[in-house]
Amino acid sequence: MKKATYFLLFIALAIFSSCSKDDNIEPTGVNEIIVDELAYNLTSANGSGITGTATLTRDSNDNTTILIQLDNTNTEEHPSYLRFNSAAEGGPIAITLEPCTCAVSTTVVTQLDDGTPIDFDKLLNLDGHVSIQDSPANPDLVVAIADIGINAN
């Protein structure tokens, strides 16, 4: 329970201390409590030096959220995706996540990009990975990556 309280406090601080006041981060509701949480370490790719975490949460209203927090980056925008297959295999985009702006991205997840419903439990069993791209101008260069679901160690 303490962990959930600290996590919510951290999210609130991240939202209020972000780089810009026009970020599109919206709370998913009122009086929510994180009931499940799993964090994956993002590792640097292609010599970028960018690392961080991708945290999947389920709250008391059964909302699923993916929070990306990057380290060793500047304030530029990094497109972010949840992709099928392992990071080593690469794969097509499963879910287009909110871009990391000021090193943070928060996306409420209810379905894959093709409209297939997905929730926290299905994400835990997904054959997938999270990829963070360099920039909108250079979207093919992966700068950080993490296996998730059945691919995670």
C-alpha atoms as one frame of an Amber mdcrd trajectory, in Angstrom:
protein
   0.000   0.000   0.000   2.891   2.358   0.773   4.299   1.652  -2.689   1.038
   2.693  -4.358   0.900   5.925  -2.339   4.474   6.824  -3.294   3.771   5.980
  -6.932   0.720   8.259  -7.021   2.713  11.030  -5.358   5.453  10.591  -7.947
   2.963  10.796 -10.833   1.458  13.971  -9.386   4.920  15.531  -9.025   5.842
  14.499 -12.564   2.690  16.088 -13.978   3.037  19.349 -12.063   6.772  19.721
 -12.641   6.808  18.893 -16.340   8.581  21.167 -18.774   5.533  22.724 -20.339
   2.052  23.642 -19.272   0.468  22.362 -22.484   1.259  18.660 -22.040  -1.706
  16.409 -22.809  -1.475  14.392 -19.601  -4.887  13.917 -18.059  -5.772  11.989
 -14.918  -7.889   8.894 -15.512 -10.224   9.629 -12.637 -10.662  10.626  -9.032
  -9.753   8.607  -5.935  -7.988   5.854  -7.845  -5.597   3.533  -6.080  -2.924
   1.530  -7.891  -3.724  -2.135  -7.248  -1.222  -3.786  -9.653   2.069  -2.487
 -10.958   4.958  -3.889 -12.949   8.020  -1.917 -14.049  10.337  -2.819 -16.906
  13.812  -1.317 -17.288  14.391   0.493 -20.554  17.927  -0.065 -21.793  19.880
   2.231 -24.055  19.931   1.368 -27.766  22.168   2.496 -30.607  24.576   4.309
 -28.290  21.975   6.867 -27.187  22.696   6.609 -23.458  18.949   6.987 -22.821
  17.549   4.625 -20.181  14.490   4.618 -17.953  11.420   2.609 -16.981   8.140
   1.568 -18.525   5.614   0.969 -15.746   2.300  -0.796 -16.307  -0.370  -0.136
 -13.691  -3.941  -1.176 -13.010  -5.955   1.076 -10.734  -8.991   0.484  -8.548
 -11.275   1.471 -11.461  -9.613  -1.216 -13.642  -7.868   1.387 -15.827  -4.562
   0.297 -17.351  -1.833   2.908 -17.758   1.655   2.789 -19.237   4.014   5.369
 -17.729   7.334   5.932 -19.497  10.079   7.789 -17.625  13.344   8.464 -19.435
  16.757   9.282 -18.023  19.697  10.932 -19.792  17.625  12.778 -22.361  16.794
  16.357 -23.067  13.364  17.875 -23.391  12.785  16.905 -27.003   9.918  14.641
 -28.007  10.501  10.883 -28.338   7.802   8.848 -30.141   6.956   5.733 -28.083
   5.384   2.436 -29.026   4.422  -0.921 -27.649   5.381  -3.384 -30.399   4.748
  -7.049 -31.019   7.565  -9.636 -30.621  10.709  -9.355 -28.548  13.091  -6.423
 -28.785  15.646  -8.684 -30.499  13.108  -9.682 -33.166  11.494  -6.296 -33.633
   7.929  -6.097 -34.772   4.982  -4.044 -35.914   3.330  -1.446 -33.695   0.697
  -2.865 -31.354  -0.096   0.378 -29.472   0.993   3.901 -30.278   1.837   5.445
 -26.912   1.819   9.135 -26.077   5.215  10.576 -27.054   7.717  11.184 -24.280
   7.798  14.933 -23.863  10.156  16.250 -21.211  11.182  12.609 -20.627   7.696
  11.457 -19.490   4.777   9.792 -21.245   1.489   8.596 -19.764  -0.938   6.554
 -21.858  -4.218   5.002 -20.720  -4.500   1.732 -22.620  -7.804   0.072 -23.563
  -7.110  -1.380 -26.999  -4.469  -2.156 -29.597  -4.170   0.209 -32.547  -6.300
  -2.248 -34.575  -9.170  -1.926 -32.063  -8.612  -5.244 -30.239  -9.424  -4.754
 -26.531  -6.482  -5.142 -24.141  -6.101  -4.745 -20.387  -3.449  -5.127 -17.700
  -3.642  -8.951 -17.603  -3.406  -9.255 -21.381  -0.395  -6.918 -21.421   1.347
  -9.180 -18.900   0.966 -12.055 -21.376   1.696 -10.097 -24.544   4.558 -11.120
 -26.823   5.851  -7.561 -26.991   8.343  -4.828 -26.239   8.393  -1.060 -25.677
  10.482   1.020 -28.060  11.397   4.670 -27.682  12.369   6.403 -30.908  14.852
   9.246 -31.360  12.506  11.987 -32.557   9.635  12.709 -34.943  12.280  13.732
 -37.504  14.197  10.451 -36.994  11.465   7.908 -36.101  13.333   4.820 -37.298
  16.170   5.135 -34.770  15.419   3.297 -31.500  17.057   4.974 -28.487  15.673
   2.834 -25.629  13.944  -0.520 -25.471  12.449  -3.045 -23.026  10.919  -6.480
 -23.452   7.543  -6.789 -21.725   4.961  -9.459 -21.093   6.130 -13.002 -21.888
   9.453 -11.668 -23.224  10.535 -10.057 -19.946  13.080 -11.859 -17.810
